[in-house]
Amino acid sequence: MAWLYQPSRRFGQIIWSVTGRLTVTGQEAMLPYGPLLVASNHLSLNDPGTLVVALPRPVVFLAKKELWEKPIGRFYCNAVGAVPLDRQRGGGAALRYALQALQQDKAILMFPEGTISPTAGLQRGRTGLAWLALKTQAPILPVGIWGSEKFASWHMPVPLARWQVSIGTPFTPPVIEGPITRPLLNSVTDMVMQRIAALLPESYRGVYAAGQTPERASTGAERT
C-alpha cells in the first residue's frame, strides 16, 4: 500500500520551494487516466523522489531489488508502492506485475537504462519497457531529468540546488502482427531512448546524441 506517496509529493512541493528549485515542464502532456508507461533517464538516487513530485499522476515504480537491501531503502520503497525488479533473473516477476497493473489502467515508471548512468549521459536502453509496450499497446511517456546528479541523496530534503524535469509527448509503438522479436524490441527501445534524448541538453544525451543509435551485441539488450 503506497501510503507515503502523496505525503512525499506534498512534502517535496513545499520544502523544495524553499530549499531548492525544481523546474518542471510539460506536465499537461501526462495522460490523466488509462494505462501508461513512463520512461525516464536515470542520473541519481534523487530521481524517484523528483518524479513523485514532478509527475501530476501517481506512478508505480519498477525499481532494482538492491534498494530493498538496506532498511531505509526498503521502508521507503514499500511505503511509496515500488515493485522490486530482479535484473539478474530477467525481471520476469516485476514485468508480470506491470502487465496486470497496466490492465488496471495504472501508470508504470521504468528507467530503461536499468541503472544510474555513471557518466550522466544516456546509456543503451534495455528492452523491458518496449516488451510491455508491444504486449499492451499502452502509451509511452518520455521524461528527461537533468541536474539531479549534482547533489547527494542525503541532501534531498534540503538540496540547495537547481534541477529540471521535462515531460514529453506520449506516443505508442506501431502495431505489429506476429511475434515480438529481438530486433523489434531493440528498435522500439531505441525509439524510446531517442525521445528521452530529445528532452535533454546535448551533454546528457550520451550514446543517443545527435539522433545516434548505439550498436548492440548480436544477442541484443537485456530485457530489464
Phi, psi and omega in degrees: 000126186273061187290338183263359186297302183293319175301322177296319180296314180294319179300313180299317180300319183284309188289324181286340175291342181255318189255359181197185180220096174265119178256127181237131175236150175086014182302329181293345182280343183286124180298131186285344180204170181092166181297142183206137173250118179260126183241121183230151167289169188221112184252330185195174176292351177283345188295315180302314179297322177299316183287331173303319181281320189285325185275129184286352182236139179300143178232156173260123180274132164264109188239148181302139187295340180299338179293342179274357185286331180257143185306316182294316179297318179296317180298312185291317180300316179293322185289336178257007173080024178288157182240127182290136181244117179270097185289331182291333181254017175089354175070023185302316183296317181292322179292324176294321175299317181298321177301314180295318181295321178294324176294338177264015176066031177269165175258128180250133177249132177226152171255098188300337177294338176086348180195172177291134179292128180286347184245354188076350175271154180300134174261167178301132181284148172269167196259005182300316181294320178298319178299315178298318181296318181289327179289324189248343188059025175292141176298150178249130179250108178282142180224136176243134177240138170213148182098344183289345179278357188271357175221149184290154183297331179286351173271000189305316179296330180227072189290330183049045185210170174245136173209164192224152173230130176242120181260125184270194182268130179293150178211164177239145177290160179297147176286125183244128174275140178101189185289156175274106185266165178298315177301323178295316178300316179298318181296314180292321177300314179295326176299316179297313183295324177293326176294320176296315182302322181295340180273350188255154169300154184307321185292346180259000188278345172053231184289352177254019179296144176054036176073014182289154173244120183292147176291147179238150174293162184297337179277349178085177181279156175293152183294320184248000000 
